Structure formats: C-alpha cells, structure tokens
Amino acid sequence: EKHKCKWDGCEEFNGDSNIFEMMLGESDDIPKDNCNDDHKLCPEEIKGFDFCRKEEELRCFKHCGPISQPCDCNYYNHFTSRSNLDFSGLIVIKNTGNSASGCSMEVRVTDIAGSAIVATVSPGASVPIFVECLRSLDIACFKNESVTETCSGEVIFDLEYCTTRYVSHRYK
C-alpha cells in the first residue's frame, strides 16, 4: 500500500514527495477504499497551525505622509503595492500650498480601473479619491504664474485589504 489515511502526527506517505498536497486533501490519487470515514484527510495540525481551518481577515492600512517635491511637472511615487493584496478605500490629497503662490498637484492612480489622472488639486484644497485594488499613486506638481519652487501637502491613506490566516492550535 502506497498511501495511508490515518494521521498520527506528521507521518510520511512512504516516500511520496507530494505529502503537503495530500495532507490538504487535494490529491485525486489517494485510494478512497483504504480510507476510514472516522479519519480526516486533513491533519489536525502541522507545526501548530490547522490547515483545515482558515479565516479571511479584513485589515486596515492607515497612513499619513508628507508631500514635498519640486514643481517640475514630473511624477513622484507616493504608494506602490508589489504584493497580491488588494488595497481599496479612500485616499485624500491635501495641497497645503498658498493659493496665491503655490503649485497645483496632478494625481495619477493605477488601480483595477487602469492608470489615469484622477484629480487636480489646487493650492489650499483637498480632494478625496476612492480606489479599488490600488497598485500605485503618483503626484506631479506644476507651476502657476508666480509660484514657489516646492509643492507641499499630505497624502492620507485609509485603505483596507483582505488576508487569509490559518488558525493556530492555540485558538481552537
């Protein structure tokens, strides 16, 4: 017999290299006639985690960062996600420049809808932007008539993302 269906800790499957797949019960090559109904295909726990029990968790990403960059019409990055997490929620861009001598800000968002310039923020103003599956946020500052050389403000992130967590044996 090549496979066993009884779990006594982390028994090996007689040299089978696909043990993790079988422990999760996702392999079709386990002979069903060797299995007893009173044993789970999924082990109770491996190194303290129960892979049969997982939970989706909604997490928050709240962050406030300064904007201080030249008024040179170049885009500067203020957020990049290189993970497979889907950040969704609200971003507020505040332009704290003087309305008489400040730079305007152009906001470019890349999210599930693609990449687009979504707002122009005048000096002294703020703009809320709702995003879904945010990948990056870039801001360019451009000069008006008689302006300062630096544009200033803040970017406020109030985003949520979902993660999967496997339940530890301590939480049973």
N, C-alpha and C positions, 0 to 999 in steps of 0.2 A: 504494500500500500504506500502510495506516494504522499498522500495528504492526511492530516488529522483534523478533526473538527473540535476536539476538546481543548480548552485553553487552560493550561497550568502555568501562569506567568507568561513569559515570552518564549515558548517552545519554538524551536526551529522546525521548518517543514522539510526535514530530511534533505537539506542542501538546496532547496529551491531558492533562487535569488529573488523571486518576486514576493517575498514574505510580506512586505508592507501592503501591497495591493490586496493580498488575501486576508490580511488582518482587518482591513476595512470592509471586507465582504464584497469587493467589486470584481472578483475574478470569476469567469464563467467555467473555468476548467476544474473547479472543486467538485469531486463526485458527490452528488447530493444523497446517494443511497448510503454513504458512510456516515452521514450526519444524524445526530440525535436531535430531536426538537427541543430538548431541555438545555442545549448549549447554544450560546450566541456565536455567530460568525465573527463578530467584532469583539476584541478582547476588552475586558473591563477597563484596563488602563495600561498605558505604556509610559514608563518614566514619570508617573504622577499625573498624566493627562488622559482623559477619557475621550478617545477619538469618535465614539458613538454619540457623544453629546457635544454640540457646539451651539454657540449663541451669536446672533448678529447684534452688534453694539453700535449705537449712533454716538459718535464722538464730535466734540466741538473744537474748532480752531479759531481762537480769538487772538488777534494781534493788531497792534497799532505801531506803524513805522513812520519815520520822518521822510519827507521828500525834500531833498536839497540837491539840485542838479543845475547845470548850466542851461541858459535859454538859447540853445543852439539847434533846435529842431530835430535832434537825434533822440531816438527812443532808448530809454534806460529801463532795465528789467526790475520789477519790484516783487514778483512772485513767479516761481516755476515749480511745477509738480512733475517729478520724474518717476513717481510711483504709479501703481494702478488704482490708487484711491480716487474716488470721485468727489471733489470738493464742490459743494453747492451752497448757495446762500447769498448774503449781502456784502457788498464792498462799498465803502463810502470814500470818495476822493475829496479832500478839502484843499483848496488853494488859499493859503494864508497871506498871499502877496497883497500889497496895497493896490487898490483899484485904480489909482492914478498912475502908478509906476511899476506894476507887477507884470509878470509873464502870464500868459494863458497856458493851460495844460490840455493836451490831447491824450485821451485814454484809449489804448488798444487792448482788447481782450481776446484770448483764444480759449474757447470752450467747446461744448458739444455742438454749438451752432456754427462753429468755424472761427476764423480770425477776422475781426472788424474793429474799426474805430467806433466806439460806442458813445463817447461823450467829449464835449469840450467844456472845460471848467475855467470860468473867468476868475480873475483875481478877486478875493473876498467871498467866493461862492463855494458851495459843496454840492456834489452830485452822488445820489445813491445808484448803484448798479447791481442788478440781480444776475447771478450767473448759475449755470448748471454744468457740472463736470469741468471746472476751471483747470486749464493747463498752464496758462501764463498771463501775466498782467504787465504791460509796458506803458510808460508815460513819456511823452515828449513835451518840452516847454518851448514856446515860441514867443518872440518879442512883439510887443505892440510898438507904438510910437517912441516915447522916451521911457525906457524901462531899465530896471536893474539887470545885471548880468546873471543873477542866480534866481531860480524859481524855488519857492518853498511851500511846504504844506504837509499834509499827512495822509496816509492811506490806512483805512481801518477795515480789517477783515473780520467778519462774523460768519464763518462757514461751518458746515457740518460734513462729515464723511462717515461711511459705514465700514466696520471691520468685522471679521469673523474671529471669534476666540473659542478655543477648545477648553472645556471645563476641567479644572484640576480636580483631583480626587478629594481635595480639602473642601470643595463646595458642594459635595453630594448631599 
